[in-house]
Amino acid sequence: MIQEVKLDPIHFSKYKGIIKDGLYDHVIQMAKKLGRVTVIHLNSTASGGGVSEILSTLVPTLSGLGIDARRFVLKKHFKFFEITKEIHNFLQGKKGNLNEKQKEIYLRTNEEIANELRGLRADLWFLHDPQVAATISFHPNLHPSVWRSHIDTSKPNQAIWDWLLPHIKQYDRMIFTRRTYIGPGLEYDKCKIFWPAIDPLNPKNSPIDHFFATEIAKKFEVENTRPIISQISRFDPWKDPWGVIDAYRIAKKKINGLQLVLIGFFASDDPEAHSVLIDIKKYAGTDKDIHILSNLDGVGAIEVNAFQTISTVIIQKSIKEGFGLTVSEGMWKGKPVIGGKTGGIVDQIDDGKNGFLVSTSAELAEKIIWLISHPKEAENMGREGREKAREHFLMPRLIADHLKLYQELI
């Protein structure tokens, strides 16, 4: 039911010069104090989505600091992932409920996960998101343990929240992205707030030559000589790709030659994504300036980097968003970002300073037009965003958050 993801250690010294010396030294000191403790992270899938991306850097960087950090993921289980995607949507406010058969499959699978974890030893267990939230109920020795929720649970479906609550309450700590996400019934002093973070060293966020980026875009028939707006996210209704297309159509009436790039990725724990892709392709129609791409088209980290690098404006028009790492990615690349006025996007974008917050497609179109028409102001916003990302949203800061929590629990 679970399998280990082997990752080569990342040497923390690579971050020197990117972050402030004070943070760098603080992380080194905390890691030395902890010594060779074993921390096991468990999440649903090895690739696709922000959680996997975070752990793909977090765990090997901890290893590079001398922590015995290990990562496990769930093996593909289509029926289970269908159910957990529903749970994900319910926790973000969707109406409805699971039937008894679905609940039984969810709990039985979590019990199977717990049985496999019994064969492992750790000083601290770190379980991520609803997929594995109930595992602790079937493994009484899973302590000290942390449940990390990466989604927006500010207004959860009450029936589903109440059903999961007895499991979640058993963890020694619960981590959320914002205080407003802490659900009713939890002990507030057991809850922590961690912002996610991006890795400035990985291929998606490392500096890339502008000419090279342009050549990559050409392969997908996107022209750097005309304005480009882009949204990179999962194919998910909460990301509102339809609203982005609506905004593009409005803005194109004022911005000649405007191009829209929508890039999405498929993760094994998200069976809903394919139907969303089919729907948005149909919605886009025959407009050759709307480019809908995915990992199935050969788009990976380098290609995302290229499109973000040459974009005039980066968009994340989410309706619900736990955090929205693509906002930080755009900011780190010095681009003005327009985001939905929701969830963790609000913590990243200072409206009117390093980007804009919007609620409707009409507002999004208005800001797209303004930014493309005011290149100097757009450049200044991008510069502000990059510095905010450096201060708050890079991986070393998240490493520091983790080490501090490990010291508290071990």
C-alpha positions, 0 to 999 in steps of 0.5 A: 500500500505504501512505497518509499521514494528514494531521494539524494541529499541536497546540500544546504550550502547551495542556498548560501547567497540566496537567503539571508546569512542569519537564516542560513546560520540558524538552520545549520545550528538547529540541525546540529542540535537535533542530530541523527533523528529519524523523521518519516513523511507520508503523502499520497503521490510522488509527483503532481501538485504542490505537496509532492513538489514541496516534499521532493525538496524538503526531505532531501534537504533535511537529509543533507542537514544530517536528519534521517528524513524518509518519504513514503507515498501511497501506491496507485489505488484508483477507487481510493483516490476517487473517494479522497478527491471527493473528501478534498472537495468536501473539506473545501466546502462542497455540499453532499456526503460520502456513502457508507461504502465509500467511508468503509473503503477509506477507513479500510485503506487507512488501516492497511496503511497503518499496518505497513507503517508498523514495520518502520521506526521513526522519532517523528511521523509526518502525515500529509492531507486527508488521504491518510488522516485516519491512519493514526486511529489504526496505529496507537504507537504513531507518536509523536505525530503531525498531521499537515493539511495543505488545503483550505478548510476555512468553511468545510462541509460540516458532515465530513469534517465531523466524521474526520475530526476524531481521527485528526484530534489524535495527532500531537500537532496539526499544521495548517497554512492559515489560522482561518483553516483551523477547523472547529473542535481542534485544540488551538494550542496544538495547531501550527501555521506553516506557509508552504515554500518553493525551491529556488534551486530546482529546474522550475525556479532556477534562472533561465536564459530568456532566449532559451525560454523563447525557443522552448515556447516556440516549440508550442507555437507561443510567440514571445513577440506578443503579450503572454498571460499564463496560469499554471495549476492542476486541472481542477474546478477550484482553479477556475480555468474557465474564468481565466478564459473569460478574462482573456477574451475580454482583455483581448478586445483591448490587447491585440495579439494577446496569448493565453497559456494554461498549463496543468499537470496530472497526479495519480491522486486526482482522477477528476483532472482528465474530465476538467481538461476535456471541458476546458478544451471544449470551452476554449474552442478553436482560438489558436491563441489559447494554448492548453498544455500538460505533462502529457504534451512534454511540459515539465519543470523547464518548460514551466520555467520558460513560460513563466519567464516570458509571460507578461503577466502570471495568473492564479485565479483560484476560487479556493486555494490552500496556498498557491505555490504558483503565485510564489513562483511567479513572484520569484521570477520577478513577474506581476501576479494576479490572483484570486482573492482567496486563501493563501493567495491573499498572504502572498499578494499585497494588492496593488504592490506586488500584484493584484487580487481579484474576485471576477473575470471582469476584474481579472481582465481589467488588471491584465489590460492595466499591467500590459499597458503600464510596463514600468509599473508592472516591472516594479511590481515584479521586483517587489514580489521577488523580494517578498518571495525571497523573505517569506516563501523560499524553502530554507524558511520552511526548513527552519519551521520544520526543524523548530517543530522537530525540536519541540516534539522529539 
